Amino acid sequence: MVKKIEHLEMVGITKRFPGVLSNNNVNIQIKTGEVLAILGENGAGKTTLMNILYGLYKPDAGKILLNGKQVSINSPKEAIALGIGMVHQHFMLVPTLTVCENVILGLSKSFIVDIKTATQRIREITDTYGLAINPDAYVWQLSVGEQQRVEIIKALYRGANLLILDEPTAVLTPQESKELIQLLRNMSAQGNSIIIISHKLHEVMSLSDRVTVLRDGEVCADVCTRETSQDALAQLMVGREMAPCQREGTFSPGKAVLELQEVYSQGDKGTEALTGVSLTIREGEILGIAGVSGNGQKELAEVIAGLRKLSKGKISLNGKESTKMSPANIIEQGLGYIPEDRLRVGTIPSFSIWENLILKDHHQRPFAKHLLLQNRVIMSHSSSLVEKYGIKTPTLETPTSSLSGGNIQRVILAREITRSPVALVAAYPTRGLDIGATEYLHSKLLEARSNGIGVLLISEDLEELMSLCDNIAVLYEGRVMKVIPVEEANERVLGLLMAGIAEQAS
Amino acid sequence: MSIQEFMIPLLAAAVIAGTPILFAALGELITERAGIINLGVEGIMLMGAVTGFMAAVTTSNPWIGLLAAMFAGGALALVHAFLTITLRANQVVTGLALTIFGTGFSGYLGKAYVGIPVPKAFVPTPLGPLADIPFIGPIFFQHDVLVYISYVLVFVIWYFLQHTSPGLNLRALGENPAAMDALGINVFRLRYIYVVIGGMLGGVGGAYLSLAYAPSWLENMTAGRGWIAVALVIFALWNPWRAIMGAYLFGGIDALGFRLQVLGLHSVSPFFLKMLPYLFTVLILVLVVALKKGRLATPGALGLPYDREER
């Protein structure tokens, strides 16, 4: 029987990586039945700290005290033996195995696998905490929320009574997030301690009892959740006053730069993903696309960028018909694209920063003369972009995949905006980004708008859409329900349209 | 010649011809399930064949030869394991280097043994009453001991994978080593073990050629069987039962070519018939890559080195 964790402390933890001081003399503590949130921007050192607690990294200095006694945790196995379980942001599940098989993975209780006993024990756990999971289902069949529950069951099965959750709601829908919050309340009521790593303020406010704020690897605050607010936490996290972006100036759009007329297109599953989309984006305008993910947003962005064929309809870019153009041609005609999968579609992950910054124009002057790359020009261009867009990277040669999400987005922004496109398509650009990075991206989109670029912003965040866009179109089942000017938009109106209910005359 | 008189010897020959490939494929199947691709199978088989032969000639005991072959195969695989697991070198490149080395080194070692007969080889031993079953008997149960061992091995590997805890861990190891690491399992140690086991079986496959199939030693006597074994693993979708069926299929095509020649089908070029197994291999590979089922069955982390800090 694993000993109960009454009290856990991490004292003076310091961890260095080449070029970066991830944790600098960090202290945290947690008691039984408590929910502690570790809040910080991306890169603040939260995940590193928890990886140390879970035995994946060794600290360069500091100690861990469990129930007052010093312990040394050299591997996840030792952490699990002490009662510490971790649910990672990127699930550690094997999709081709069943839930039960995934849960008993790595346990060598007996040589022959006893599925029946294991299944029964899993059912006991799911009943105690109110988790609804079928132990015989294959993991690839489960939704993201269900997969996360499998991860939690895995930890509980091994006797964890301190659970570390890394960005738990990052991949959940709002409904699934609510269910998770309820689950965590059940668990802490049963005497389990929970540590949540997050950069989402409302999640921290609704879930935790206490918050420790990390900034640049150091603890800058340790407060009771009841005694603080979202704004106060935001300020602590970022270190300065937050000024949310607002559209400025009068809205005076120019000519149409991107037009879609009755566009139909097939999705990946064989069904029609776009069923007659007609949209117009004008110079100096931000048109938002609202809608629950899966109603054609992905296909819409791809069709505009030339990555997906139309089955019917017409698209015009900058006055010219782009329906049959290749992506390269469309790029040349002046389309900027910030894709949903920023690392793998927006950059070449193994390429260096400078290589990714010159992509799309790498074969033209001034970056290339005839067949040869002009290194001096490229390097000076890249370093000025890195400075101008605040890209945090050790060198220009660093592979882009090692950058944080926010910095990858800055690389893409730098490249796309500097090319002076006529139209810019941004698909879920702030997904997974913390407050600071989100604020930066918003300011850049607004800047593009004031420079006369037509921006198409696809987003799930209604707040974001309402603060940035001039007009909002709601996409439902592959067609535009309605385009409404932002003055008339509110959560109720948009919510109804997103559910497919055409607005009643109010 | 009646159909029966043609088919039964053909199928029996298919089993014998398929057995060396089966051993090597089972070994590679285990290695790949762990997430490591070892393209050195051809070289390992040849080293197994030559060391097995040398040991059997020296000691007049084919079993000692078999042990020596397992040792040689395991040793070569250990080099591959060190390079790909500890040093995280590119697995394809290392495997190819191993094949080139194995092919050359075995030729060098075996020079003195060409043309020398082996004092005692693995000879066919009919398996009692089972050998008398009409049709099935002569095809499956009138062979040497190693063939019978291969039958048992297929079952053991299947059972291990599907019904035991370490087998479950092995299945997960090749799909998501990070998950295993997070559970506290020593990914590196397990991978070493399975790569070496794979090499040992590859050595056995080679020894089968020089100690039972031929039995003799000739430079490069595997003639590409190691490559067919690698393809066979993919064809089998990493499943031991499909592997044995595939091995006999390949063996059958091999044996068929020879028999068609004997039958006097001179219009079909002997070169085309010799080419058949390899042609078949290419077709199978293309099919598996094109079909979704193939992509689902491929171990997710195959060919990717595991680096804990790179998470």
Interface residues (C-beta under 8 A of the other chain):
Chain A: Y54 G55 L56 Y57 S75 P76 K77 E78 A79 I80 M86 H88 M92 L93 V94 P95 T96 L97 E101 N102 I104 L105 G106 L107 S108 K109 S110 F111 I112 V113 K154
Chain B: H163 T164 S165 P166 G167 L168 N169 R171 A172 E175 N176 A178 A179 M180 D181 A182 L183 G184 I185 L296 G300 R308 E309 R311
